[in-house]
Amino acid sequence: MRNDLGRTKDSVEVEIRAVREQDRPDWCKLFASYGHFYDQPLSEKVLDQVWGWLMDGDHPTSGLVAVLDDQIVGIAHFRPYFRTLTGSPACFLDDLFVVPAERGRGVGRRLIEATSVLAEREGWDFVRWMTAQDNRQAQQLYDSVAERTGWLTYQITPQADGKA
């Protein structure tokens, strides 16, 4: 992937590329840190499952890494989803994480921009993602590159008896 996407004033020279088999040790550290950030410890089983998705060319989940000085400093996981009201596909950015030392230096922006470029190539309508309400640092970046939507997110755990 080319590195000619926009840069911020304090941005670093970072390579954005698809995740590769040899990235697994660094990817595991970053993905586990991402889980820790959201108080969601990731078991070896989960790490293995998600890694398997990323390495399976037939699985819809894809991954990007941000590489700086031969170190992976950021990750992004995304997948297509289908919009029934328009009959068209879009992209959901499931995970975006940058190591704390590189935050605010353009790495997250570059991962989002690279995801957007890939979405355009795939013919997806847009890239959508969510973040925690208290993740103000991420929201500053997101507000500068995307439109904040008016949608609220809800979640229900499946029930055997079908009652909510």
C-alpha positions as CSV (number, residue, x, y, z in Angstrom):
1,M,0.0,0.0,0.0
2,R,1.4,3.4,-0.9
3,N,2.3,5.9,1.8
4,D,0.9,9.0,0.0
5,L,-2.1,9.6,2.2
6,G,-2.4,12.9,4.0
7,R,-0.2,13.6,7.0
8,T,-0.6,15.8,10.1
9,K,1.8,18.4,11.4
10,D,3.4,16.0,13.9
11,S,3.0,12.9,11.7
12,V,5.6,10.2,11.5
13,E,6.8,8.3,8.4
14,V,4.7,5.1,8.8
15,E,4.1,2.3,6.5
16,I,0.5,1.0,6.3
17,R,0.1,-2.5,4.9
18,A,-1.9,-5.7,5.1
19,V,-1.2,-7.9,8.1
20,R,1.2,-10.7,7.3
21,E,1.9,-14.1,8.8
22,Q,5.2,-13.0,10.4
23,D,3.4,-10.1,12.2
24,R,1.7,-12.5,14.6
25,P,3.9,-11.9,17.7
26,D,3.6,-8.0,17.5
27,W,0.0,-8.2,16.4
28,C,-0.9,-10.3,19.4
29,K,0.7,-7.8,21.8
30,L,-1.1,-4.9,20.2
31,F,-4.5,-6.7,20.0
32,A,-4.2,-7.8,23.6
33,S,-3.3,-4.2,24.6
34,Y,-6.4,-3.0,22.7
35,G,-8.5,-5.5,24.7
36,H,-6.9,-4.4,27.9
37,F,-7.7,-0.7,27.0
38,Y,-11.4,-1.6,26.9
39,D,-11.2,-3.9,30.0
40,Q,-11.8,-6.9,27.8
41,P,-8.9,-9.4,28.3
42,L,-8.3,-11.5,25.2
43,S,-7.7,-15.2,25.8
44,E,-5.4,-17.3,23.6
45,K,-8.5,-18.8,22.1
46,V,-9.8,-15.4,21.0
47,L,-6.3,-14.3,19.7
48,D,-6.1,-17.6,17.7
49,Q,-9.6,-17.2,16.3
50,V,-9.2,-13.6,15.2
51,W,-5.7,-14.3,13.8
52,G,-7.2,-17.2,11.8
53,W,-9.8,-14.9,10.4
54,L,-7.1,-12.4,9.3
55,M,-5.0,-15.1,7.7
56,D,-8.0,-16.7,5.9
57,G,-8.4,-15.1,2.5
58,D,-12.0,-16.3,2.4
59,H,-13.0,-14.7,5.7
60,P,-14.5,-11.2,5.4
61,T,-12.4,-9.8,8.2
62,S,-9.2,-8.1,7.1
63,G,-6.4,-6.3,8.9
64,L,-3.9,-3.5,8.4
65,V,-0.8,-2.7,10.4
66,A,1.1,0.5,10.8
67,V,4.8,-0.1,10.8
68,L,7.4,2.5,12.1
69,D,11.1,1.6,12.4
70,D,10.3,-2.1,11.8
71,Q,7.9,-2.1,14.7
72,I,4.1,-2.5,14.4
73,V,2.7,0.5,16.2
74,G,-1.0,0.3,15.1
75,I,-3.6,-2.2,13.9
76,A,-7.0,-1.9,12.2
77,H,-9.5,-4.7,11.6
78,F,-12.4,-4.2,9.2
79,R,-15.0,-6.1,7.3
80,P,-17.9,-5.5,4.8
81,Y,-21.5,-5.5,5.9
82,F,-24.6,-5.1,3.9
83,R,-27.1,-2.3,4.1
84,T,-30.6,-3.4,3.6
85,L,-32.1,0.1,3.1
86,T,-29.8,0.8,0.2
87,G,-29.0,-2.8,-1.1
88,S,-25.3,-1.9,-1.0
89,P,-22.2,-2.9,1.0
90,A,-20.3,-0.7,3.5
91,C,-17.3,-1.3,5.7
92,F,-17.3,-1.7,9.5
93,L,-14.0,-0.8,11.2
94,D,-14.2,-3.2,14.2
95,D,-10.9,-2.3,15.9
96,L,-8.4,0.5,15.7
97,F,-5.5,0.7,18.1
98,V,-2.3,2.7,18.2
99,V,0.4,2.2,20.9
100,P,0.2,5.1,23.4
101,A,3.7,6.4,22.5
102,E,2.5,7.1,18.9
103,R,-0.9,8.5,19.5
104,G,-1.5,12.0,18.2
105,R,1.2,11.6,15.5
106,G,-0.9,10.6,12.6
107,V,-0.8,6.8,12.8
108,G,-4.5,6.3,13.6
109,R,-5.4,8.8,10.9
110,R,-3.3,6.9,8.4
111,L,-5.0,3.6,9.3
112,I,-8.4,5.1,8.9
113,E,-7.4,6.7,5.5
114,A,-6.0,3.4,4.3
115,T,-9.2,1.6,5.3
116,S,-11.1,4.3,3.4
117,V,-9.0,3.8,0.3
118,L,-9.6,0.0,0.4
119,A,-13.3,0.6,0.9
120,E,-13.4,2.8,-2.2
121,R,-11.6,0.1,-4.2
122,E,-14.2,-2.5,-3.0
123,G,-17.1,-0.3,-3.9
124,W,-18.3,0.0,-0.3
125,D,-20.5,3.1,0.5
126,F,-18.5,4.2,3.5
127,V,-16.5,3.2,6.6
128,R,-18.4,3.1,9.9
129,W,-17.1,2.5,13.4
130,M,-17.9,3.3,17.0
131,T,-15.9,4.1,20.1
132,A,-16.5,4.4,23.8
133,Q,-18.2,7.6,24.9
134,D,-15.3,8.4,27.2
135,N,-12.6,7.9,24.7
136,R,-12.1,11.6,24.1
137,Q,-8.6,11.3,22.5
138,A,-9.9,9.0,19.8
139,Q,-13.0,11.2,19.3
140,Q,-10.8,14.2,18.5
141,L,-9.2,12.2,15.7
142,Y,-12.5,10.8,14.5
143,D,-14.2,14.2,14.5
144,S,-11.5,15.5,12.2
145,V,-11.7,12.7,9.6
146,A,-15.4,11.6,9.7
147,E,-18.9,12.6,10.3
148,R,-20.3,11.8,13.8
149,T,-23.6,10.0,13.3
150,G,-26.8,10.4,15.3
151,W,-27.2,6.6,15.8
152,L,-27.1,5.0,19.3
153,T,-25.7,1.5,19.6
154,Y,-27.7,-1.3,21.4
155,Q,-26.8,-4.8,22.3
156,I,-28.6,-7.8,23.6
157,T,-27.2,-11.2,24.7
158,P,-29.0,-14.1,22.9
159,Q,-31.6,-15.7,25.2
160,A,-32.6,-19.4,24.9
161,D,-36.2,-18.6,25.6
162,G,-36.3,-15.6,23.2
163,K,-37.3,-13.1,25.9
164,A,-35.5,-9.8,26.2
